[in-house]
Amino acid sequence: MNSSLSAEHRRLAALQATGLLDTPPSEEFDRITRLACQLFGVPIALVSLVDADRQWFKSRVGLAVPETCREDAFCDHTIRTTQVMVIEDTLEDPRFAQGALVQGEPRIRFYAGAPLVLRGGHALGSLCLIDTVPRPFSADQQRQLEDLAAMVMAQIDLQCSNARVDESTLLPNRAQLLQDLVGLCRAEPGGHRVLALLELMPPDGLMDAIRAVGMQPVEQLTYEAGQRLAQFLGSESRIYHTSIARIALVLQPQEGDALRDFAGQLLGTFLAPLSDGSSGLVINQRRRVGLAPFALETADAIDALRRANAALYQHPSPDVAICDYDAAADASYRRSYELIASVPRALAAGEFRLVYQPQFERATTRYTSVEALLRWDHPQLGPVPPGDFIPLLEKTVHIQAVTRWVLDTALAQVRAWEDAGLVVDVAINVSPRNLEQPDFTDSLREACARHRLAPSRLEIECTENAVLTEGPTLRGINEARALGVRVALDDFGTGYCNFGCLYGLSAEVLKLDQALIRPIGCDARALDVVRGMVQLGHTLGYRLLAEGVETAEVFDQLMLLGCDQVQGYYLSRPLPPAEAFEFVGRWNQLVTPE
């Protein structure tokens, strides 16, 4: 007796370990039960899993209820044998003749079941056929049913293997999550859920930990987190390991602040630091959860994990622990990303163009140079604001091709203007990714030679950034300067750089950011700041260029301060080539007529 109880305990433990109980329907199993009905001509086919006090149907065709009492289950007898159990007429079998499923619905008169047995010998349940009339069942049909049962076991083995379970944490993985989401859509079409994505460590902390101690301690910590969540949630939700140090849960939607309160409780389970117990690695850094509501429609459900990830990145502030999904922000980001993906096509189709903003020189009162600014005329979206695509463009390899196009187009325009009698220099914007390229200086040299322009006629503007003062980026700046190309530090005064870093940076021009310039017409303190920057910049040997000049008051103040160059809407907006040629040529002719 004790041995029998022990075997049943082991069988139930094996059943629980499969993670199949109470999971959504899956097409992989439903396909087999539909085939069984068609092959054998029966109205009911079931994949039945026999739990402690019930039989639960992972797949069912022709039966409305999701489970029945184990005491009434035919399959409870099937799991005690290794062969197909056939009852051609239940009224002729004293074990079942008076049973609830025979005398009541679904009024079973025929049953055939093939046991579903794990490799370790534990029987989980059966693939069974049911009819409401007696019928014979041949030896050939029994073999066919065994073959179908083997197909069911192949699916169970797949779901219990590393294909559906993360080996390090023993939690269902992303593939299993996606399958379960699809199953939920089939089980409750039109319903709603919320995907909660728990980030155990911020990306920078995660990379530091992996670099210091390797993956295994991080995986162990994720395992411990999963165990802690399982204790907190019980059977309320299945827990999935979707990526390194990230765990997902599917939650019921809740009204008002109830969902955020529950998310706070989830995070509260980690108030005590997690430790892997061996390497000394402890997770006590900030943890966050991204919440993404979704409808139980296949496309929406499959997209839920992406949206939960987006929620985490939409709230980069470490002070935000519960991150709600923002559909508008997500749509804007996805639009920008799709734009970036279409850059090669846009270059080939001629959708990019340059406009030129004149730069006024104080010493000569002439426009001696222009800044070339990139514009994108999209065939479907119309003009795309530079702020929507340039920041992302600078993070991709496409920046190399776009910068080459800008360089070549701008120099070709300057040459055309010079051939028409207007001599101006040109400034283009480059990113640190351009400067890091070993052949960047060669591309500058070749472009200038191709358009018959001295390198000194070209200025490259680099947005101030920490990488400008180190490694290959600094080398790129110095090599460009040695070639004779002027280097300007763009947006100076609002970012990383300060005057202390300028000793090692071979730039000629400091371009004062418009955020510093705009207030000086009405703010005495702002004026003092700019005055000090101009004076110190001159002391260090730099030319000062102010951008964002929009009023006469600001222009006059900058002239009094001795700022070398200015540009802004007060003087001229960025202009198409023909208009820039006419504007600059007319002004310069008025100042110094031939």
N, C-alpha and C positions, 0 to 999 in steps of 0.2 A: 504493500500500500504506500509506504513512504517512498519507495522507488518510483512508483507511478506518479505520485504528486511531484516529485523532483523532476521527472521528465516533462510533465506538463508545465512546470515553472520555466524550464529551459525553453520549451516550445513557445510559450507566451513572450519570453524575453527576446527570442529570435524574431518573432512577429513584430514586436515593438521596434526592434532595431532596424527593420526595413524602412520605417518611416512612412508606410503606405496607409495606415489606418486614418480615416477621416480626411483624406486628401481629396482635392477636386477630381472630377472625371478626367480621364486622359484618352485621347484618340487612339493611342497605341493599344490600349486594352479594349476599347469599344470596337475597334476594327475586328478583333478576334471574336467577340461575342456576336457581332452581326454576322460574321462568316459562319459561325456555328449554327445559328438559326437557319440560315439559308441551306447549309450543307445537309443538315439532319431534318429539316422541315419541322422544327418545333417552334412554339410561340415564345418560349422563354429560355434565355441563356444567361448565366451569371458567372462572374469571377467572385467567389465568396471567400472571405477571410474570417476564420473562426477565432474570435476573441474570447476573453474569460467568460462572459455571460451573454454573448450575442454573436450572430454572424453578420458581418458588414460587407456590403457589395461594392467592390472597387469598380466594377462595370456591370451593368444590367440592361438587358433588352427584354421588354414585355412585362416587367414587374414595376409597380409604382413605388413600393416602399424601399428605403435605402438599407434597411436592416431588419432582422427578425430575432426572436429569442433563441439562444443557443439550444435550449431544451427541446425546441421543436424542429431543429435543423437536421435535415438529412446529411448535410456536409459534416456534421459532428461525427457521424459514423464513417464517412469517407476518409477522414484524416487518420483513422486508426488502421488503415490498410495501405498497401503499396500498389494496389491494382484498381482498375475502374470498378466502381460499385454500380450495379444495375438493378433497378426494381421495375420490372415490366408492368406490374399492376400493384399499386400500393395497397389496395383493399385486400389483397391476398397475402400481405406481409404483416404479421401481428405486431411488429415493432412500430409500424406507421399507420395502420388502418384507422385508428382512433385519434391520430394526431391533429393538432389545430390547423396545420397547413393542408391536410387532406380533407377534413370535415368542413373547414372554412376556406376562405380565399387564401391562395389562388386555386384551391381544390386540385391538388396535385394527384394525378393517377399514374404518371410515369416519371421516373428519375434515373439519370445516369450522371455519375460524377467521377472525374479523374483527379486524384490528389495532386496538390501543388507542393512539391518537396524541395527544400533547400539542399545545397550540396552537403551540408552538415547532417542531413537526415531529418530535420525538423519540418513537419507538415504545417503549412500556413493555412490551407483551405482547399478549395477545389474549383475546377472549371466544370460547371454542371449544366445539364439539359433538363428541362421540365416540360411536360405536356399535361393537358387536362383529360386525355383519354389514354387507355392502356395501349402499349405498342411493343413489338419485339425489338431487340437490339443485338445485332450480329457481332461476331468476333471481329470482322473487318471494321465495323463501325466503332467498336471499342478501341481498336488501334488508331483509327482516325481521331478519336477524341483524345487519346494519349498524345498524338502529334500536336494537336491544338494546345493541350495543356503544356507541352514543352515550349511552345511559342510564348505562352503566358509567362513561364518561368524565365525565358530568355529576357523578356522585358523587365521582370523583377530583378534579375541579376544585373541588368544594365543600370537600373535605378539604384541598386545597392553598391555599385562599383564606383570607381573614381570618376566615372563619367558624370555622376549626379551627386556625389558626396565628396567634399573636400577632404583629402587624405590627412591633412595636418590638424584640422579642427573637428573632424567627424560630423560636420554640419552639412546640410544640403547646400549645394553650390548655386551659382547663377543660372546654370542650365536648368536645374530643378525648379528654381523660382519662376523662370519663364514658362516652363511647362505647367506649373501649378496655376499661374495667372491665366493661361489659356483655358485650363480646366474650370477655373472659377467663372470665366466668361460663358462657358457652355452650361454650367450648372445654374447660374443666376444672371441670365442676360438682362442688361439694363440696370443692374445693381451698381453700388458704389463701394469703394474701399479707399484706404489711404496707405501708401507705401512709406514706411519710416526707414530712413537710411542712417544708421548710427556710425559716426566717424570716431574711432577710439583715439586716434592720434592725428594732429595736424600734419599735412604733407611734409613740411620741413622737418618736424620732429621725427616723423617716420623714417625719412631718408637718413637722418642723423643716426637713428638707432640701428638701422640695417647696416650702415657703414661701419658702426662701432662693434656690433656684436653678431651681425648676420641675421638671416631670416628665421632660424629656428626659435629663438627666444620670442620674437614678435608673433610667430604663429602660436606658440604656447600661450602667450598673453591673450590672443584672440580666442583660443579655446577656453581659457578661464572666463573670459567675458561672456562667451556663449553659454557656459554652465551657469553663470550668475543670472543671466537673463532668463534662462529656462526655469530656474527656481522662482523667479519673480512672476513670470507669465503663466506658468503651469501649462494647461492645454489651450490657453487663450489665443496663441499664435505660434506658427512654426517659425523657426529662426534660420536664416540663410547667411552663409559666408559668401559675399559677392566679390570681394577683392581684399587686398592686404589691409588688415586692421579696419575693415568695414563690414558691418552686419546689417541685414535688412529684415524687416518684419512687415507683414500685411495686417493692417488694423481695420476695424469697423469705423465708419465715419461717426463723428460725434458732434453735437451741437455746441454753439458758443465757444467758450474757452475750455471745454472739457478735453478736447484733443490735445491742446497745448499743456494742460495740467497733466495729462497722462504722459506726454512726452517728457515733461519735467520729472515725473516719477521714474521713467526709464533711465534718464541721466542720473537720477538719485541713487540708482543701484550701484553706481561706480564712485560714490563718495569715498569709500575705502579704496586706496590705490590697488591696482592689479599688479601682481608680481609673478614672474615665471618661475621663481624659486630656485634658479640655478645660476644664471649669469649676473644676477643683480639688477637686471633691467626692470624698472617699475614704471607703469603707466599712471602718472598723476597729473598729466598735462590736460589742457582743455579738451573736452569732448563736446561734440555737437551732433544734432540730429536734423536731417532734412526731411520735410514732410511734403509729400506730393499726392494730392487726391487724384483719383482716376475712376473712370466709368468701366464697368465690366463689359467692354467691347474690345475685341482682340487687339486692334491697332493701338487703342488708348492704353490698354493694360501693359502691352509689351513696351510702350514708351515710358512707363511709370518710373523705371529705374533710372533712365536718363534724366528725367525731370527731378527726381530726388537728388541726384548728383548736382544738377544745375542749381537747386535750392541752396546747397552748401556753398557753391562758388558765387552765388548772387549776394551772399552775406559774408564777405571775407573778414569782417571785423571780429577779433577774438572775443568781444563782449557779447556777441550774439550766439547763444547756445541752441536755441530752437529756431530753425531756418525754414520759413514758409516759402513755398514755391510761388514765384511771381511770373505769371504767364506773359505779361507785357515785356518784362526784361528778357525773358527767354526768347520771345519772338524776335526782339531786336538783335540779340546775340546771334541767333541762328541765321537771320538775314545777313548779318555781317559776315558770318562764316561762309555762307553760300556764295556771297560776293567774292570773297577771297579765292574760293575754289574755281571761280570763273575767270580769274585774272589772265591766265595764258590765252584763253579764247578772246578776252577783251583786247589784249595787246595785238593779237593777230587781226582782229576786226577793226582796229583803229578807233576804239571807243575812248581812249585816253587823249587828253589834250593838255597843253600848258597855257596858263595865263601869267602875266608878268606885272609885278607891283614895283613901280619906280622907287628908287632910294635917293633921297635928296642929300647932297653934300654941302655942309655949312661953309667950308672954306671957299668954294667956287660958286655957291648958290645955283649949281647945276644938278641935274639928274645924271649921275655918272655911272649908275649900275641899276640893275633890276633883279628882283628875286623871282625865279621860276617856280610856280606853284602848280601842283598836279590837280587835274579835274577829271571826273569820270562821267561820261554821258551814257548811261545804261539804256539799251534799246527798249526795255520794258518798264524799268523803274524811273527813268529820267535821270536828272542830275543827282549823283550820290554824294552827300556831304563828305569831305575828306576825313572828318572825325569818325565816320562810320567804317572806313576801310583801312586807313593808313596805320593806326595803332596795331591792328591785327596783321596787316601786311608785313610790318617790321619784324614779326615773329616767325615768318615763314621764309622758305627759300625763294619764293617769288620776288622778294625784295631785290634780289640781284638783277633779275631781268628788267624789272621796272626802273631801277636806278640807271641801268645802262641806257634804257630808252629815254629817260629824262635827260641824262647827260648829252646824248647824241642830238636830241631834238633841240635842247636849249642852245648848244653850241652852233648848230646849223642855223638857228634863228639869229643869233648874234652875228654870224658871218653874213647872212643875207642882209641884215640891217646895215652892217658896215659897208657892204657893196653898194647899198643905196644911199650912203652918206651919213649914217648915224653910228657913232662909236660909243658903245656902252659895254661895261662888264656884266657878268651874270653870276648869280649865286644860286646853287641848288642845295637841297636838303639830302643828307645821307644819314644812314643809321649805323650803329655800332656793328651790325652784321656785315655791312659793306666794308667797313674799315678793317674787319678781321680777315677779309679775303686776301690771300697772298698776292693775287694779281691785280688788286685794286689800283695801285699806283700805275701799273702798266696800262690799265684801261683808261686812266686819266691822260697819260702821255699820248697814247694812240689816238684818243678822241680829239685832243687839241691839235695834233699834227694833221689829222684827217680834215679838219675844218680850217686849217691854216691860222690858228690863233695861239698866241703865247700863253703858257700856263698861268701867267699872272693875271690874265683876263677872267680867270675862273675862280670862284670862291665856293668852298664847300661848308655848309652849315651843319654842325653836329649838336644835337640836343644834349645839354649837360647831363651827365650820367656817371655813376661810379666807375663803369668800365672804361671811360675815356682816359682814366689816369693809370691804367695798368695793362700789361700784357700786349697781345697782338693789336688791340685797338689803338693804344698809344703809339705803337710802332707805325701803324697805318697813317696816323695823323702826322707824325714826324717825317715820314717818307713823302707824303703829299706836299708838306711844307718845303722839303728839300728840293722837290721838283719845281717849285715856284708858285704852286697853287696857294691861294690865301685860305686860311682856316678861320672860321668864325664859330664861337661858342654860343649856340642859340638858347633862348629862354633863360639867360643867365640871371641868377639872383633868386630863383624860386625852387631850385632843386638841390641836388647833391653837392655840387661844386661850390667852393668859396675861394676867396683870393689866395688863401694859403696853398691851394693845389695848383695855382697858375704858374708857380715857379718851374714846374717840370713839364708844362703843357705848351707845345710850340704852336700857339694860336696867335693870330694878329688882331682879331676883332672880338669884342664882347658885345653880344646882342642883348640889350636889356629887355626883359620880358614886359609885355604890355600890362601885366598886373601891377608892376612897379610904376609904370609911366602914367597910366590913366588918372590917378588921384592927384598928381602934383599941381594941377591947376587950381585946386581948392583946399589942399591939405598941406599945411606947412611942414609937418613932420615927414610926410612922404617926399616932399621936395628936398628936405635935408638929407634923406637917405640917398636919393638919386645924385644929389650934388657930391656927397662923399664918395659914391661909387665912381662917378666920372673922374673926380680928382685922383683917386687912388689908382684907377685903371690907367690914366695917363701917366702917373708916376711909374707904373710897372711897364710902360711902353705899349699899351694896347690902344687901338682905336675903339670908340664907343658908338654903337648904333642903337637907337631907340625904336622899338616897334610899337604899334598900337596908338599912334598919334591921331587923335580924332577931333581935337578942338584947336582953335587959334591960340587959346591961353596956354595949352600944353606945349604947342610948337614954340611959342615965344620964350617960355621958360627954358626949354632945352637949348635954344640958340644962346640964351644968356649964360647957361651953364657951360657952354663950350662943347656940347655933344657933337661928335664928328659927322654923323649921318642920322637921318630919321626916315621913317616910312609909316604910312597909316592912311586911313580913309580921309583925313583932313586934306591930305595932299592928293591922293589918288587911290581908288580901289584897284585890285588886280584887274588887268585889262587883257583882252585878246590881242594877238600880235599886231594886227593892223592899227588898232586903237592905241596901243602902247607906243608904237612907232610915231604916230601922229602927235600924241600928247607930249612925249619927251622931246621930240624934234622941235615942236613949236615953242616949248618953254626954253630950251637951250638956245634957240635962235634969238629969242627975245632978250636973253641975258647977255649973250656974247655973239652978236650978229657978225656974219662974215664981212 
